[in-house]
Amino acid sequence: MIRRVFLVFYSLFSAFLCLFAQDHGQGYYPEVIRGEVYADLEPMYAGFVDDEYPLDTPTASRRALEEAAMLYSAMIYGWSFHYEIGERARRIEESLELEPIATIQFGDPGLKVTEVEIRDMRVRIWTDYRLTDSQQNRMRVWRTGTIRNAQAIGYGPSVIEEYPGWLVLKKSALEDAARAAIRAMLRGSERNRPKEAMGFISLASFPRFYVEAGRWAVSARFRVQVIEIIPFAAY
């Protein structure tokens, strides 16, 4: 009886999502960007069991869409950054400040679900985001010749005193990947190690999140525009 009720509920839920769906496998449209996200039905990271454990399908689906909105924000708008490279000999700590240019919120009318699948205790959702004219212009800027490509792996905290929430942990891993990507890019392009750099960075595509040793990890590709590099000689 319980299984029958679940199947009926899931069928109704999937039908609701499909009212907004498009076929993600057909053709390419420059005004649309796409990505796949998932949410675990039994999440446990950094030694903490999630408050809502175990998740039901609607809650997991909402989480996946919240993550998609965060990732589309990072792709379309990105962040401004101020990166202190750091140096032990001078007792300068490494630090990265990221400031979102703008954000896309959950429920944005441009965000559509194209496919839903429940497999291996995960809800997997394919999404499309339909760009406005101004957003298309932003995406074109991110693909110009002055933008450099960088790729890196980032990690969330392995030990935390208080569980900050699943999305905060994923964001921290993504921000760590951005730090590693900027650092690697500067190492490869600058003959002398700079003190700090400023500019803009965005996601090039949806990243791949995974769990390593109980914490979130992410492999991500970025687009980076360096506006200013300050050498140690300036101080």
C-alpha positions as CSV (number, residue, x, y, z in Angstrom):
1,M,0.0,0.0,0.0
2,I,2.8,2.4,0.9
3,R,4.7,1.6,-2.3
4,R,1.5,2.3,-4.3
5,V,0.9,5.6,-2.6
6,F,4.6,6.6,-3.3
7,L,4.3,5.7,-7.0
8,V,1.1,7.7,-7.3
9,F,2.7,10.7,-5.5
10,Y,5.9,10.4,-7.6
11,S,3.9,10.2,-10.9
12,L,2.0,13.4,-9.9
13,F,5.2,15.2,-8.9
14,S,6.9,14.3,-12.1
15,A,3.9,15.4,-14.1
16,F,4.0,18.7,-12.3
17,L,7.7,19.2,-13.2
18,C,7.1,18.2,-16.8
19,L,4.6,21.0,-17.2
20,F,7.7,23.2,-17.3
21,A,10.1,20.8,-19.0
22,Q,11.8,20.9,-22.4
23,D,13.8,18.1,-24.1
24,H,17.4,18.7,-23.0
25,G,18.7,16.3,-25.6
26,Q,17.6,18.1,-28.8
27,G,19.6,20.7,-30.5
28,Y,21.6,23.8,-29.2
29,Y,20.1,27.1,-28.5
30,P,22.4,30.1,-27.7
31,E,19.8,31.6,-25.4
32,V,19.7,28.5,-23.2
33,I,22.3,27.0,-20.9
34,R,21.9,23.6,-19.3
35,G,23.1,21.5,-16.4
36,E,22.5,18.5,-14.2
37,V,22.2,18.6,-10.4
38,Y,21.4,16.0,-7.8
39,A,20.5,15.7,-4.1
40,D,21.1,12.8,-1.8
41,L,18.1,11.3,0.0
42,E,20.3,10.4,2.9
43,P,22.8,13.2,3.3
44,M,25.6,13.1,5.9
45,Y,28.8,15.3,5.5
46,A,31.7,16.4,7.7
47,G,30.4,14.2,10.5
48,F,26.9,15.8,10.6
49,V,23.6,14.2,9.8
50,D,21.4,16.6,8.0
51,D,18.5,18.1,10.0
52,E,15.9,16.9,7.5
53,Y,17.4,13.4,7.1
54,P,16.1,11.3,5.4
55,L,14.8,13.6,2.6
56,D,11.6,13.0,0.8
57,T,11.5,13.5,-3.0
58,P,10.0,17.0,-3.1
59,T,12.6,18.3,-0.5
60,A,15.5,16.7,-2.4
61,S,14.1,18.1,-5.7
62,R,13.9,21.6,-4.2
63,R,17.4,21.4,-2.9
64,A,18.6,20.4,-6.4
65,L,16.9,23.4,-7.9
66,E,18.3,25.7,-5.3
67,E,21.8,24.4,-6.2
68,A,21.0,24.9,-9.9
69,A,20.0,28.5,-9.2
70,M,23.3,29.1,-7.4
71,L,25.4,27.5,-10.2
72,Y,23.6,29.4,-13.0
73,S,24.3,32.6,-11.0
74,A,28.0,31.7,-11.0
75,M,28.0,31.0,-14.7
76,I,26.1,34.1,-15.9
77,Y,27.2,36.7,-13.4
78,G,30.2,35.2,-11.5
79,W,32.1,37.0,-8.8
80,S,34.5,39.9,-8.4
81,F,37.6,38.7,-6.5
82,H,40.5,40.0,-4.4
83,Y,43.1,37.4,-3.9
84,E,46.1,37.6,-1.6
85,I,48.5,35.0,-2.8
86,G,50.2,34.7,0.6
87,E,53.8,33.9,1.5
88,R,55.1,32.1,4.6
89,A,58.5,33.8,4.6
90,R,56.8,37.2,4.8
91,R,54.1,35.9,7.2
92,I,51.4,36.8,4.7
93,E,48.3,34.6,4.9
94,E,46.6,33.4,1.7
95,S,43.0,34.7,1.4
96,L,40.3,35.0,-1.3
97,E,37.4,37.4,-1.2
98,L,34.6,36.6,-3.6
99,E,31.7,39.0,-4.1
100,P,28.7,37.8,-6.2
101,I,27.9,40.2,-9.0
102,A,24.2,39.2,-8.9
103,T,22.2,36.1,-8.0
104,I,19.4,34.0,-9.5
105,Q,16.9,32.9,-6.9
106,F,15.0,29.7,-6.6
107,G,11.7,30.0,-8.5
108,D,13.2,32.2,-11.2
109,P,10.9,31.9,-14.3
110,G,13.9,31.3,-16.5
111,L,14.8,28.1,-14.7
112,K,13.0,25.0,-16.1
113,V,13.2,21.3,-15.2
114,T,13.7,19.0,-18.2
115,E,14.1,15.6,-16.6
116,V,13.8,13.9,-13.2
117,E,15.3,10.6,-12.2
118,I,15.5,8.8,-8.8
119,R,18.4,6.3,-8.7
120,D,20.9,5.1,-6.0
121,M,19.2,7.1,-3.3
122,R,19.6,10.3,-5.3
123,V,17.2,12.6,-7.1
124,R,18.8,13.7,-10.3
125,I,17.4,16.7,-12.2
126,W,18.3,18.1,-15.6
127,T,17.6,21.9,-15.9
128,D,17.6,24.6,-18.6
129,Y,18.0,28.3,-17.9
130,R,16.6,30.6,-20.6
131,L,18.8,33.7,-20.8
132,T,17.4,37.2,-21.1
133,D,19.0,39.5,-23.7
134,S,21.2,41.2,-21.0
135,Q,22.2,37.8,-19.7
136,Q,23.1,36.6,-23.2
137,N,25.4,39.7,-23.5
138,R,27.1,38.7,-20.2
139,M,27.7,35.2,-21.5
140,R,29.3,36.6,-24.7
141,V,31.6,38.8,-22.6
142,W,32.7,35.7,-20.6
143,R,33.7,34.1,-23.9
144,T,35.8,37.0,-25.3
145,G,39.6,36.8,-26.0
146,T,40.5,38.7,-22.8
147,I,39.1,35.9,-20.6
148,R,41.4,33.1,-19.5
149,N,40.4,29.5,-18.6
150,A,41.4,27.8,-15.4
151,Q,40.4,24.5,-13.8
152,A,40.9,23.2,-10.2
153,I,39.6,21.0,-7.4
154,G,38.3,22.5,-4.2
155,Y,37.3,21.1,-0.9
156,G,34.8,22.0,1.8
157,P,35.8,21.8,5.5
158,S,36.5,18.3,6.9
159,V,35.7,19.3,10.5
160,I,33.1,21.8,11.5
161,E,31.8,22.8,14.9
162,E,28.2,23.5,13.9
163,Y,26.5,22.3,10.7
164,P,26.0,25.4,8.5
165,G,23.7,23.7,6.0
166,W,24.2,21.7,2.8
167,L,24.4,24.6,0.4
168,V,26.9,26.5,2.5
169,L,29.2,23.4,2.5
170,K,28.9,23.1,-1.3
171,K,29.6,26.8,-1.8
172,S,32.7,26.6,0.4
173,A,34.0,23.8,-1.8
174,L,33.3,25.8,-5.0
175,E,35.0,28.9,-3.6
176,D,38.0,26.8,-2.6
177,A,38.1,25.6,-6.2
178,A,38.0,29.2,-7.5
179,R,40.9,30.0,-5.2
180,A,43.0,27.1,-6.4
181,A,42.2,28.0,-10.1
182,I,43.2,31.6,-9.7
183,R,46.4,30.6,-7.9
184,A,47.3,28.0,-10.6
185,M,46.6,30.4,-13.4
186,L,48.8,33.1,-11.8
187,R,51.6,30.6,-11.2
188,G,51.5,29.7,-14.9
189,S,51.5,33.2,-16.3
190,E,53.5,35.4,-13.9
191,R,57.3,35.1,-13.9
192,N,57.6,36.7,-10.5
193,R,55.1,35.7,-7.8
194,P,52.6,38.6,-7.3
195,K,51.4,39.8,-3.9
196,E,47.7,40.1,-4.9
197,A,45.4,40.1,-7.9
198,M,41.9,41.5,-8.6
199,G,39.4,40.7,-11.2
200,F,36.3,38.7,-12.1
201,I,35.7,34.9,-12.2
202,S,32.8,32.8,-13.4
203,L,31.9,29.1,-13.8
204,A,32.5,27.8,-17.3
205,S,30.0,24.9,-16.9
206,F,28.3,23.0,-14.1
207,P,31.0,21.5,-11.8
208,R,31.2,17.9,-10.6
209,F,30.6,17.6,-6.8
210,Y,31.5,14.4,-5.0
211,V,32.3,13.3,-1.4
212,E,35.9,12.6,-0.4
213,A,36.8,11.6,3.2
214,G,33.4,12.8,4.5
215,R,33.6,16.3,3.0
216,W,32.4,17.9,-0.2
217,A,34.9,18.2,-3.1
218,V,34.3,19.7,-6.5
219,S,36.1,19.7,-9.8
220,A,35.3,22.9,-11.7
221,R,36.2,24.9,-14.7
222,F,36.3,28.7,-14.6
223,R,36.7,31.8,-16.7
224,V,38.9,34.4,-15.2
225,Q,39.5,38.1,-16.1
226,V,42.4,39.6,-14.2
227,I,42.0,43.4,-13.9
228,E,45.1,44.2,-11.7
229,I,48.1,42.4,-10.4
230,I,50.2,43.9,-7.6
231,P,53.8,42.7,-7.3
232,F,55.7,42.5,-4.0
233,A,58.0,45.2,-5.3
234,A,55.2,47.7,-4.9
235,Y,55.5,47.4,-1.1
